[in-house]
Amino acid sequence: MTDDGAQALVVSRLPGAAALGLLAPPAATVVPGPLLADPGWTAEVLAARAVRQRTDDRRVLATVWWYSVSSVLLTPVLAGLVTGVPLSARLADTTVHALPGGVPVAATTRRSGGPDVVGDLRAAIGSVVAAVAEAGGTRERPLWAIATDSLANRLLALGRAVGDESAVTALAGPLAAAIGEPVPAPRYVDVGRPGGGTARFTRRASCCLLYRVPHEVVCTSCPRREPAERQVLLEDLAERM
């Protein structure tokens, strides 16, 4: 992929762009986007992660992998929408950057060359979901639910970065609807703070299965939690934000 400077323009408009995964660390390993849609390559990734995560449950490994890589993969095109610089969602234009151990931390792309960014985004998600499902021996629909949570989470993070959570998260519903089935509708929940105001969180539609990895716990916002328990945990998190 040739760097045409479009993502650098996006970065210049977003405070904290490095923490958002829009700047590649110098020592990161480069993963060409099309590899993400290769079931054989994905199976090798899952096998390597099995050793580090100490589980041989392919469904768990695949789900946790997709949870991490989908967040990184979606960020550039969403950041482009937020900043008014159309970035490509095509895997052929995308590079994922990973830290040692294969942890994806950033993605870079170029200016979108076509009018159908949403169609390109759907195609990219669908291609990677198919590869992950095949490599992990799991169904595709739960992976699409993870994609909608990643979309909601990244828009929330971008909204915080530009200081307008309400406007940016308002993009989530129409964008998911434009991508179409089987993407579920993104949802948010506003939790009150003791001193006044609210904190917004993604109301998850998916479980990343991270709790099935040894020594990991159930996520704070996991839909597997009882609603009352999740609310208490979110209120505690809101108080500390």
CYANA upper distance limits for C-alpha pairs under 8 A (distance plus 0.5 A):
  1 MET  CA     92 ALA  CA      8.13
  1 MET  CA     93 ASP  CA      6.28
  1 MET  CA     94 THR  CA      7.56
  1 MET  CA     95 THR  CA      7.93
  1 MET  CA    109 THR  CA      8.07
  1 MET  CA    110 ARG  CA      8.38
  2 THR  CA    110 ARG  CA      8.00
  3 ASP  CA    109 THR  CA      7.91
  3 ASP  CA    110 ARG  CA      6.75
  4 ASP  CA    110 ARG  CA      6.47
  4 ASP  CA    111 ARG  CA      7.61
  5 GLY  CA      9 LEU  CA      6.97
  5 GLY  CA    110 ARG  CA      7.76
  6 ALA  CA     10 VAL  CA      7.08
  6 ALA  CA     85 VAL  CA      7.62
  6 ALA  CA     87 LEU  CA      7.64
  6 ALA  CA    110 ARG  CA      6.30
  6 ALA  CA    111 ARG  CA      5.85
  7 GLN  CA     11 VAL  CA      6.64
  7 GLN  CA     22 LEU  CA      8.25
  7 GLN  CA     76 PRO  CA      7.96
  7 GLN  CA     80 GLY  CA      8.30
  7 GLN  CA     87 LEU  CA      7.66
  7 GLN  CA    108 THR  CA      7.50
  7 GLN  CA    109 THR  CA      7.19
  7 GLN  CA    110 ARG  CA      6.85
  7 GLN  CA    111 ARG  CA      7.83
  8 ALA  CA     12 SER  CA      6.71
  9 LEU  CA     13 ARG  CA      7.16
  9 LEU  CA     85 VAL  CA      8.17
 10 VAL  CA     14 LEU  CA      7.04
 10 VAL  CA     79 ALA  CA      7.40
 10 VAL  CA     80 GLY  CA      6.78
 10 VAL  CA     83 THR  CA      6.76
 10 VAL  CA     85 VAL  CA      6.99
 11 VAL  CA     15 PRO  CA      8.14
 11 VAL  CA     17 ALA  CA      6.05
 11 VAL  CA     22 LEU  CA      7.30
 11 VAL  CA     23 LEU  CA      8.28
 13 ARG  CA     83 THR  CA      7.20
 14 LEU  CA     83 THR  CA      8.31
 14 LEU  CA    158 LEU  CA      8.48
 14 LEU  CA    161 ALA  CA      6.97
 14 LEU  CA    162 VAL  CA      7.02
 15 PRO  CA    161 ALA  CA      6.29
 15 PRO  CA    162 VAL  CA      7.50
 16 GLY  CA     20 LEU  CA      7.00
 16 GLY  CA    161 ALA  CA      7.31
 17 ALA  CA     21 GLY  CA      7.05
 17 ALA  CA     22 LEU  CA      5.98
 17 ALA  CA     23 LEU  CA      7.16
 18 ALA  CA     22 LEU  CA      5.98
 18 ALA  CA     23 LEU  CA      5.38
 18 ALA  CA     24 ALA  CA      8.13
 20 LEU  CA     75 THR  CA      8.09
 20 LEU  CA    106 ALA  CA      8.36
 20 LEU  CA    157 ALA  CA      7.99
 20 LEU  CA    158 LEU  CA      8.23
 21 GLY  CA     72 VAL  CA      6.93
 21 GLY  CA     75 THR  CA      7.63
 21 GLY  CA    105 VAL  CA      6.25
 21 GLY  CA    106 ALA  CA      4.60
 21 GLY  CA    107 ALA  CA      6.96
 22 LEU  CA     75 THR  CA      7.77
 22 LEU  CA     76 PRO  CA      6.97
 22 LEU  CA    106 ALA  CA      6.10
 22 LEU  CA    107 ALA  CA      6.54
 22 LEU  CA    108 THR  CA      7.01
 23 LEU  CA    106 ALA  CA      6.73
 23 LEU  CA    107 ALA  CA      7.91
 23 LEU  CA    108 THR  CA      7.88
 24 ALA  CA     28 ALA  CA      7.29
 24 ALA  CA     97 HIS  CA      6.59
 24 ALA  CA    105 VAL  CA      8.08
 24 ALA  CA    106 ALA  CA      5.98
 24 ALA  CA    107 ALA  CA      7.47
 24 ALA  CA    108 THR  CA      7.96
 25 PRO  CA     97 HIS  CA      8.14
 25 PRO  CA    106 ALA  CA      8.39
 27 ALA  CA     99 LEU  CA      7.98
 28 ALA  CA     97 HIS  CA      5.98
 28 ALA  CA     98 ALA  CA      5.65
 28 ALA  CA     99 LEU  CA      5.54
 28 ALA  CA    100 PRO  CA      7.82
 29 THR  CA     97 HIS  CA      5.95
 29 THR  CA     98 ALA  CA      5.52
 29 THR  CA     99 LEU  CA      6.79
 29 THR  CA    100 PRO  CA      7.95
 29 THR  CA    102 GLY  CA      8.48
 30 VAL  CA     95 THR  CA      7.14
 30 VAL  CA     96 VAL  CA      6.62
 30 VAL  CA     97 HIS  CA      5.39
 30 VAL  CA     98 ALA  CA      7.12
 31 VAL  CA     35 LEU  CA      7.50
 31 VAL  CA     95 THR  CA      6.19
 31 VAL  CA     96 VAL  CA      5.52
 31 VAL  CA     97 HIS  CA      6.51
 31 VAL  CA     98 ALA  CA      7.88
 32 PRO  CA     36 LEU  CA      8.18
 32 PRO  CA     91 LEU  CA      8.35
 32 PRO  CA     92 ALA  CA      8.10
 32 PRO  CA     94 THR  CA      7.06
 32 PRO  CA     95 THR  CA      5.20
 32 PRO  CA     96 VAL  CA      6.87
 33 GLY  CA     37 ALA  CA      8.20
 33 GLY  CA     91 LEU  CA      5.03
 33 GLY  CA     92 ALA  CA      6.37
 33 GLY  CA     93 ASP  CA      7.60
 33 GLY  CA     94 THR  CA      5.39
 33 GLY  CA     95 THR  CA      5.50
 33 GLY  CA     96 VAL  CA      6.84
 34 PRO  CA     38 ASP  CA      7.54
 34 PRO  CA     91 LEU  CA      5.76
 34 PRO  CA     92 ALA  CA      6.29
 34 PRO  CA     94 THR  CA      8.48
 35 LEU  CA     41 TRP  CA      7.13
 35 LEU  CA     42 THR  CA      8.31
 36 LEU  CA     41 TRP  CA      8.01
 36 LEU  CA     42 THR  CA      7.18
 36 LEU  CA    128 VAL  CA      6.15
 36 LEU  CA    131 ALA  CA      7.86
 37 ALA  CA     42 THR  CA      8.24
 37 ALA  CA    127 SER  CA      5.79
 37 ALA  CA    128 VAL  CA      4.90
 37 ALA  CA    129 VAL  CA      8.19
 37 ALA  CA    130 ALA  CA      7.83
 37 ALA  CA    131 ALA  CA      5.69
 37 ALA  CA    132 VAL  CA      8.25
 38 ASP  CA     42 THR  CA      6.63
 38 ASP  CA    128 VAL  CA      8.18
 38 ASP  CA    131 ALA  CA      6.24
 39 PRO  CA     43 ALA  CA      6.52
 39 PRO  CA    130 ALA  CA      8.44
 39 PRO  CA    131 ALA  CA      4.88
 39 PRO  CA    132 VAL  CA      7.00
 39 PRO  CA    134 GLU  CA      6.74
 39 PRO  CA    135 ALA  CA      5.84
 40 GLY  CA     44 GLU  CA      6.97
 40 GLY  CA    135 ALA  CA      7.52
 41 TRP  CA     45 VAL  CA      6.89
 42 THR  CA     46 LEU  CA      6.72
 42 THR  CA    131 ALA  CA      7.41
 42 THR  CA    132 VAL  CA      7.01
 42 THR  CA    135 ALA  CA      6.64
 43 ALA  CA     47 ALA  CA      6.67
 43 ALA  CA    132 VAL  CA      8.49
 43 ALA  CA    135 ALA  CA      5.39
 43 ALA  CA    136 GLY  CA      7.70
 44 GLU  CA     48 ALA  CA      6.77
 45 VAL  CA     49 ARG  CA      6.68
 45 VAL  CA    102 GLY  CA      8.27
 46 LEU  CA     50 ALA  CA      6.50
 46 LEU  CA     58 ARG  CA      7.80
 46 LEU  CA     61 LEU  CA      6.50
 46 LEU  CA     62 ALA  CA      7.06
 46 LEU  CA     65 TRP  CA      8.14
 46 LEU  CA    135 ALA  CA      8.38
 46 LEU  CA    136 GLY  CA      8.29
 47 ALA  CA     51 VAL  CA      7.51
 48 ALA  CA     52 ARG  CA      7.54
 49 ARG  CA     53 GLN  CA      6.34
 49 ARG  CA     61 LEU  CA      7.74
 49 ARG  CA    101 GLY  CA      8.27
 49 ARG  CA    102 GLY  CA      8.43
 50 ALA  CA     54 ARG  CA      6.04
 50 ALA  CA     55 THR  CA      5.80
 50 ALA  CA     56 ASP  CA      6.10
 50 ALA  CA     57 ASP  CA      8.49
 50 ALA  CA     61 LEU  CA      7.34
 51 VAL  CA     55 THR  CA      7.56
 53 GLN  CA    213 VAL  CA      6.91
 53 GLN  CA    214 PRO  CA      7.61
 54 ARG  CA    213 VAL  CA      7.70
 54 ARG  CA    214 PRO  CA      7.17
 55 THR  CA     61 LEU  CA      8.16
 55 THR  CA    213 VAL  CA      6.98
 55 THR  CA    214 PRO  CA      7.84
 56 ASP  CA     61 LEU  CA      8.10
 57 ASP  CA     61 LEU  CA      6.76
 58 ARG  CA     62 ALA  CA      6.44
 58 ARG  CA    135 ALA  CA      8.31
 58 ARG  CA    136 GLY  CA      5.30
 58 ARG  CA    137 GLY  CA      7.18
 59 ARG  CA     63 THR  CA      6.58
 59 ARG  CA    136 GLY  CA      5.47
 59 ARG  CA    137 GLY  CA      6.60
 59 ARG  CA    138 THR  CA      6.08
 60 VAL  CA     64 VAL  CA      6.60
 60 VAL  CA    136 GLY  CA      8.40
 60 VAL  CA    209 LEU  CA      6.34
 60 VAL  CA    210 LEU  CA      7.83
 60 VAL  CA    212 ARG  CA      7.34
 60 VAL  CA    213 VAL  CA      8.08
 61 LEU  CA     65 TRP  CA      6.54
 61 LEU  CA    136 GLY  CA      7.59
 62 ALA  CA     66 TRP  CA      6.64
 62 ALA  CA    132 VAL  CA      6.46
 62 ALA  CA    133 ALA  CA      7.72
 62 ALA  CA    135 ALA  CA      7.76
 62 ALA  CA    136 GLY  CA      5.45
 62 ALA  CA    138 THR  CA      8.38
 63 THR  CA     67 TYR  CA      6.61
 63 THR  CA    132 VAL  CA      8.42
 63 THR  CA    136 GLY  CA      8.34
 63 THR  CA    143 LEU  CA      7.49
 63 THR  CA    208 CYS  CA      6.36
 63 THR  CA    209 LEU  CA      7.10
 64 VAL  CA     68 SER  CA      6.91
 64 VAL  CA    208 CYS  CA      6.02
 64 VAL  CA    209 LEU  CA      6.83
 64 VAL  CA    210 LEU  CA      6.51
 65 TRP  CA     69 VAL  CA      6.62
 66 TRP  CA     70 SER  CA      6.05
 66 TRP  CA    129 VAL  CA      8.28
 66 TRP  CA    132 VAL  CA      7.58
 66 TRP  CA    143 LEU  CA      7.76
 66 TRP  CA    146 ILE  CA      8.23
 67 TYR  CA     71 SER  CA      7.09
 67 TYR  CA    146 ILE  CA      6.74
 67 TYR  CA    147 ALA  CA      8.12
 67 TYR  CA    150 SER  CA      7.91
 67 TYR  CA    208 CYS  CA      6.58
 68 SER  CA     72 VAL  CA      7.32
 68 SER  CA    103 VAL  CA      8.32
 68 SER  CA    104 PRO  CA      7.32
 69 VAL  CA     73 LEU  CA      6.44
 69 VAL  CA    104 PRO  CA      6.38
 70 SER  CA     74 LEU  CA      6.54
 70 SER  CA    146 ILE  CA      8.41
 70 SER  CA    147 ALA  CA      6.78
 70 SER  CA    150 SER  CA      6.86
 71 SER  CA     75 THR  CA      6.96
 71 SER  CA    147 ALA  CA      8.29
 71 SER  CA    150 SER  CA      5.47
 71 SER  CA    151 LEU  CA      7.71
 71 SER  CA    153 ASN  CA      8.39
 71 SER  CA    154 ARG  CA      7.30
 72 VAL  CA     96 VAL  CA      8.10
 72 VAL  CA    104 PRO  CA      7.22
 72 VAL  CA    105 VAL  CA      6.83
 72 VAL  CA    106 ALA  CA      6.11
 72 VAL  CA    107 ALA  CA      6.43
 73 LEU  CA     96 VAL  CA      7.54
 73 LEU  CA    106 ALA  CA      8.20
 73 LEU  CA    107 ALA  CA      6.40
 74 LEU  CA     78 LEU  CA      6.82
 74 LEU  CA     89 ALA  CA      8.24
 74 LEU  CA    150 SER  CA      8.00
 74 LEU  CA    151 LEU  CA      7.25
 74 LEU  CA    154 ARG  CA      8.15
 75 THR  CA     79 ALA  CA      6.40
 75 THR  CA    107 ALA  CA      7.84
 75 THR  CA    154 ARG  CA      6.74
 76 PRO  CA     80 GLY  CA      6.58
 76 PRO  CA     87 LEU  CA      7.17
 76 PRO  CA     89 ALA  CA      8.37
 76 PRO  CA    107 ALA  CA      7.18
 76 PRO  CA    108 THR  CA      7.06
 76 PRO  CA    109 THR  CA      7.46
 77 VAL  CA     81 LEU  CA      6.86
 77 VAL  CA     86 PRO  CA      7.54
 77 VAL  CA     87 LEU  CA      5.58
 77 VAL  CA     88 SER  CA      6.70
 77 VAL  CA     89 ALA  CA      6.26
 78 LEU  CA     82 VAL  CA      6.81
 78 LEU  CA    151 LEU  CA      8.46
 78 LEU  CA    154 ARG  CA      8.02
 78 LEU  CA    155 LEU  CA      7.36
 79 ALA  CA     83 THR  CA      6.65
 79 ALA  CA    155 LEU  CA      8.44
 79 ALA  CA    158 LEU  CA      7.35
 80 GLY  CA     84 GLY  CA      6.24
 80 GLY  CA     85 VAL  CA      5.16
 80 GLY  CA     86 PRO  CA      5.51
 80 GLY  CA     87 LEU  CA      5.82
 81 LEU  CA     85 VAL  CA      6.89
 81 LEU  CA     86 PRO  CA      6.61
 81 LEU  CA     87 LEU  CA      8.24
 82 VAL  CA    158 LEU  CA      8.08
 82 VAL  CA    168 VAL  CA      7.38
 85 VAL  CA    111 ARG  CA      7.97
 86 PRO  CA    111 ARG  CA      6.36
 86 PRO  CA    112 SER  CA      6.00
 86 PRO  CA    117 VAL  CA      8.36
 87 LEU  CA    109 THR  CA      7.20
 87 LEU  CA    110 ARG  CA      6.20
 87 LEU  CA    111 ARG  CA      4.83
 87 LEU  CA    112 SER  CA      5.09
 87 LEU  CA    117 VAL  CA      8.47
 88 SER  CA     93 ASP  CA      7.07
 88 SER  CA     94 THR  CA      8.13
 88 SER  CA    109 THR  CA      6.69
 88 SER  CA    110 ARG  CA      6.23
 88 SER  CA    111 ARG  CA      5.96
 88 SER  CA    112 SER  CA      4.40
 88 SER  CA    113 GLY  CA      7.47
 88 SER  CA    117 VAL  CA      7.17
 88 SER  CA    120 ASP  CA      8.21
 89 ALA  CA     93 ASP  CA      7.80
 89 ALA  CA     94 THR  CA      7.67
 89 ALA  CA    109 THR  CA      8.11
 89 ALA  CA    112 SER  CA      7.90
 89 ALA  CA    117 VAL  CA      6.92
 89 ALA  CA    118 VAL  CA      8.49
 89 ALA  CA    120 ASP  CA      6.05
 89 ALA  CA    121 LEU  CA      5.54
 89 ALA  CA    124 ALA  CA      7.29
 90 ARG  CA     94 THR  CA      6.95
 90 ARG  CA    120 ASP  CA      6.05
 90 ARG  CA    121 LEU  CA      7.25
 90 ARG  CA    123 ALA  CA      8.24
 90 ARG  CA    124 ALA  CA      6.52
 91 LEU  CA     95 THR  CA      8.22
 91 LEU  CA    124 ALA  CA      6.43
 93 ASP  CA    109 THR  CA      5.95
 93 ASP  CA    110 ARG  CA      6.75
 94 THR  CA    107 ALA  CA      7.38
 94 THR  CA    108 THR  CA      6.23
 94 THR  CA    109 THR  CA      4.98
 94 THR  CA    110 ARG  CA      7.91
 95 THR  CA    107 ALA  CA      6.05
 95 THR  CA    108 THR  CA      5.80
 95 THR  CA    109 THR  CA      6.88
 96 VAL  CA    104 PRO  CA      7.19
 96 VAL  CA    105 VAL  CA      8.19
 96 VAL  CA    106 ALA  CA      6.39
 96 VAL  CA    107 ALA  CA      4.84
 96 VAL  CA    108 THR  CA      7.04
 97 HIS  CA    104 PRO  CA      6.28
 97 HIS  CA    105 VAL  CA      6.50
 97 HIS  CA    106 ALA  CA      5.63
 97 HIS  CA    107 ALA  CA      6.38
 98 ALA  CA    102 GLY  CA      5.83
 98 ALA  CA    103 VAL  CA      5.55
 98 ALA  CA    104 PRO  CA      4.61
 98 ALA  CA    105 VAL  CA      6.03
 98 ALA  CA    106 ALA  CA      7.55
 99 LEU  CA    103 VAL  CA      5.68
 99 LEU  CA    104 PRO  CA      6.91
 99 LEU  CA    105 VAL  CA      7.31
112 SER  CA    117 VAL  CA      7.62
116 ASP  CA    120 ASP  CA      6.77
117 VAL  CA    121 LEU  CA      6.59
118 VAL  CA    122 ARG  CA      6.69
118 VAL  CA    175 LEU  CA      8.09
118 VAL  CA    178 ALA  CA      7.39
118 VAL  CA    179 ILE  CA      6.63
119 GLY  CA    123 ALA  CA      6.69
119 GLY  CA    179 ILE  CA      7.32
120 ASP  CA    124 ALA  CA      6.61
121 LEU  CA    125 ILE  CA      6.66
121 LEU  CA    179 ILE  CA      8.04
122 ARG  CA    126 GLY  CA      6.44
122 ARG  CA    179 ILE  CA      6.11
123 ALA  CA    127 SER  CA      6.54
124 ALA  CA    128 VAL  CA      6.86
125 ILE  CA    129 VAL  CA      6.44
125 ILE  CA    144 TRP  CA      8.50
125 ILE  CA    147 ALA  CA      8.07
126 GLY  CA    130 ALA  CA      6.56
127 SER  CA    131 ALA  CA      6.94
128 VAL  CA    132 VAL  CA      6.60
129 VAL  CA    133 ALA  CA      6.48
129 VAL  CA    140 GLU  CA      6.75
129 VAL  CA    143 LEU  CA      6.79
129 VAL  CA    144 TRP  CA      7.68
130 ALA  CA    134 GLU  CA      6.67
130 ALA  CA    140 GLU  CA      7.07
131 ALA  CA    135 ALA  CA      6.57
132 VAL  CA    136 GLY  CA      6.30
132 VAL  CA    138 THR  CA      8.48
133 ALA  CA    137 GLY  CA      6.08
133 ALA  CA    138 THR  CA      5.33
133 ALA  CA    139 ARG  CA      6.27
133 ALA  CA    140 GLU  CA      6.16
133 ALA  CA    143 LEU  CA      8.32
134 GLU  CA    138 THR  CA      7.30
139 ARG  CA    143 LEU  CA      7.89
140 GLU  CA    144 TRP  CA      6.96
141 ARG  CA    145 ALA  CA      7.02
141 ARG  CA    182 PRO  CA      7.13
142 PRO  CA    146 ILE  CA      6.95
142 PRO  CA    206 SER  CA      7.24
143 LEU  CA    147 ALA  CA      6.85
144 TRP  CA    148 THR  CA      7.00
144 TRP  CA    182 PRO  CA      6.99
144 TRP  CA    183 VAL  CA      6.06
144 TRP  CA    184 PRO  CA      8.24
145 ALA  CA    149 ASP  CA      6.98
145 ALA  CA    182 PRO  CA      8.40
145 ALA  CA    183 VAL  CA      6.56
145 ALA  CA    184 PRO  CA      6.62
145 ALA  CA    205 ALA  CA      6.42
145 ALA  CA    206 SER  CA      5.91
146 ILE  CA    150 SER  CA      6.66
146 ILE  CA    205 ALA  CA      7.68
146 ILE  CA    206 SER  CA      5.85
146 ILE  CA    207 CYS  CA      7.87
146 ILE  CA    208 CYS  CA      7.67
147 ALA  CA    151 LEU  CA      6.63
147 ALA  CA    183 VAL  CA      7.98
148 THR  CA    152 ALA  CA      6.65
148 THR  CA    176 ALA  CA      7.56
148 THR  CA    183 VAL  CA      6.63
148 THR  CA    184 PRO  CA      6.98
148 THR  CA    185 ALA  CA      7.66
148 THR  CA    186 PRO  CA      6.37
148 THR  CA    205 ALA  CA      8.15
149 ASP  CA    153 ASN  CA      6.45
149 ASP  CA    186 PRO  CA      7.02
149 ASP  CA    202 THR  CA      7.64
149 ASP  CA    204 ARG  CA      6.40
149 ASP  CA    205 ALA  CA      6.96
149 ASP  CA    206 SER  CA      7.49
150 SER  CA    154 ARG  CA      6.48
151 LEU  CA    155 LEU  CA      6.71
151 LEU  CA    172 ALA  CA      7.50
151 LEU  CA    186 PRO  CA      8.29
152 ALA  CA    156 LEU  CA      6.67
152 ALA  CA    169 THR  CA      7.54
152 ALA  CA    172 ALA  CA      6.48
152 ALA  CA    186 PRO  CA      6.39
152 ALA  CA    187 ARG  CA      7.83
152 ALA  CA    188 TYR  CA      8.41
152 ALA  CA    202 THR  CA      6.82
153 ASN  CA    157 ALA  CA      6.74
153 ASN  CA    201 PHE  CA      8.43
153 ASN  CA    202 THR  CA      6.59
154 ARG  CA    158 LEU  CA      6.58
155 LEU  CA    159 GLY  CA      6.45
155 LEU  CA    168 VAL  CA      6.61
155 LEU  CA    169 THR  CA      6.06
155 LEU  CA    171 LEU  CA      8.30
155 LEU  CA    172 ALA  CA      7.55
156 LEU  CA    160 ARG  CA      6.76
156 LEU  CA    165 GLU  CA      6.58
156 LEU  CA    168 VAL  CA      7.45
156 LEU  CA    169 THR  CA      6.17
156 LEU  CA    200 ARG  CA      8.44
156 LEU  CA    201 PHE  CA      8.19
156 LEU  CA    202 THR  CA      8.25
157 ALA  CA    161 ALA  CA      6.76
158 LEU  CA    162 VAL  CA      6.86
158 LEU  CA    165 GLU  CA      8.17
158 LEU  CA    168 VAL  CA      7.71
159 GLY  CA    163 GLY  CA      6.38
159 GLY  CA    164 ASP  CA      5.51
159 GLY  CA    165 GLU  CA      4.51
159 GLY  CA    166 SER  CA      7.75
159 GLY  CA    167 ALA  CA      7.82
159 GLY  CA    168 VAL  CA      5.53
159 GLY  CA    169 THR  CA      7.17
160 ARG  CA    164 ASP  CA      6.68
160 ARG  CA    165 GLU  CA      5.93
164 ASP  CA    168 VAL  CA      6.88
165 GLU  CA    169 THR  CA      6.32
166 SER  CA    170 ALA  CA      6.56
167 ALA  CA    171 LEU  CA      7.66
168 VAL  CA    172 ALA  CA      8.18
170 ALA  CA    174 PRO  CA      8.32
171 LEU  CA    175 LEU  CA      6.53
172 ALA  CA    176 ALA  CA      6.58
172 ALA  CA    186 PRO  CA      6.73
173 GLY  CA    177 ALA  CA      6.62
173 GLY  CA    185 ALA  CA      6.55
173 GLY  CA    186 PRO  CA      6.34
173 GLY  CA    187 ARG  CA      8.38
174 PRO  CA    178 ALA  CA      6.58
175 LEU  CA    179 ILE  CA      6.77
176 ALA  CA    180 GLY  CA      6.72
176 ALA  CA    183 VAL  CA      6.87
176 ALA  CA    184 PRO  CA      7.83
176 ALA  CA    185 ALA  CA      6.78
176 ALA  CA    186 PRO  CA      7.60
177 ALA  CA    181 GLU  CA      8.26
177 ALA  CA    183 VAL  CA      8.16
177 ALA  CA    185 ALA  CA      7.63
179 ILE  CA    183 VAL  CA      7.67
184 PRO  CA    205 ALA  CA      8.01
186 PRO  CA    202 THR  CA      8.34
186 PRO  CA    203 ARG  CA      8.16
186 PRO  CA    204 ARG  CA      8.40
186 PRO  CA    205 ALA  CA      8.09
187 ARG  CA    202 THR  CA      6.56
187 ARG  CA    203 ARG  CA      5.68
187 ARG  CA    204 ARG  CA      7.64
187 ARG  CA    205 ALA  CA      8.49
188 TYR  CA    200 ARG  CA      7.12
188 TYR  CA    201 PHE  CA      6.08
188 TYR  CA    202 THR  CA      4.93
188 TYR  CA    203 ARG  CA      5.31
189 VAL  CA    200 ARG  CA      6.20
189 VAL  CA    201 PHE  CA      5.91
189 VAL  CA    202 THR  CA      6.76
189 VAL  CA    203 ARG  CA      6.34
190 ASP  CA    198 THR  CA      6.29
190 ASP  CA    199 ALA  CA      5.99
190 ASP  CA    200 ARG  CA      4.92
190 ASP  CA    201 PHE  CA      6.92
191 VAL  CA    198 THR  CA      5.67
191 VAL  CA    199 ALA  CA      5.69
191 VAL  CA    200 ARG  CA      6.77
191 VAL  CA    201 PHE  CA      8.23
191 VAL  CA    234 LEU  CA      7.51
191 VAL  CA    235 GLU  CA      6.59
191 VAL  CA    238 ALA  CA      7.31
192 GLY  CA    196 GLY  CA      7.29
192 GLY  CA    197 GLY  CA      6.45
192 GLY  CA    198 THR  CA      4.76
192 GLY  CA    199 ALA  CA      6.89
192 GLY  CA    235 GLU  CA      7.39
192 GLY  CA    238 ALA  CA      7.83
193 ARG  CA    197 GLY  CA      6.15
193 ARG  CA    198 THR  CA      5.86
193 ARG  CA    199 ALA  CA      7.42
193 ARG  CA    235 GLU  CA      7.56
193 ARG  CA    238 ALA  CA      6.50
193 ARG  CA    239 GLU  CA      6.06
194 PRO  CA    239 GLU  CA      7.09
198 THR  CA    238 ALA  CA      8.13
199 ALA  CA    238 ALA  CA      6.16
202 THR  CA    221 SER  CA      8.24
203 ARG  CA    221 SER  CA      7.48
203 ARG  CA    223 PRO  CA      8.42
204 ARG  CA    221 SER  CA      7.09
204 ARG  CA    222 CYS  CA      6.97
204 ARG  CA    223 PRO  CA      6.57
205 ALA  CA    223 PRO  CA      7.27
206 SER  CA    222 CYS  CA      8.00
206 SER  CA    223 PRO  CA      7.25
207 CYS  CA    222 CYS  CA      6.57
207 CYS  CA    223 PRO  CA      7.07
207 CYS  CA    224 ARG  CA      7.74
209 LEU  CA    213 VAL  CA      8.06
210 LEU  CA    216 GLU  CA      6.89
210 LEU  CA    217 VAL  CA      7.60
210 LEU  CA    218 VAL  CA      7.53
210 LEU  CA    219 CYS  CA      8.33
211 TYR  CA    215 HIS  CA      8.37
211 TYR  CA    216 GLU  CA      5.52
211 TYR  CA    217 VAL  CA      5.10
211 TYR  CA    218 VAL  CA      5.37
211 TYR  CA    219 CYS  CA      7.96
212 ARG  CA    216 GLU  CA      7.60
212 ARG  CA    217 VAL  CA      8.45
218 VAL  CA    222 CYS  CA      7.10
218 VAL  CA    225 ARG  CA      8.45
220 THR  CA    230 ARG  CA      6.97
220 THR  CA    233 LEU  CA      6.85
220 THR  CA    234 LEU  CA      7.55
221 SER  CA    225 ARG  CA      8.10
221 SER  CA    230 ARG  CA      6.61
221 SER  CA    234 LEU  CA      7.78
222 CYS  CA    230 ARG  CA      8.13
223 PRO  CA    227 PRO  CA      8.36
225 ARG  CA    229 GLU  CA      7.03
225 ARG  CA    230 ARG  CA      6.44
226 GLU  CA    230 ARG  CA      6.67
227 PRO  CA    231 GLN  CA      6.59
228 ALA  CA    232 VAL  CA      6.86
229 GLU  CA    233 LEU  CA      6.83
230 ARG  CA    234 LEU  CA      6.61
231 GLN  CA    235 GLU  CA      6.59
232 VAL  CA    236 ASP  CA      6.78
233 LEU  CA    237 LEU  CA      6.75
234 LEU  CA    238 ALA  CA      6.50
235 GLU  CA    239 GLU  CA      6.71
236 ASP  CA    240 ARG  CA      7.10
237 LEU  CA    241 MET  CA      6.89
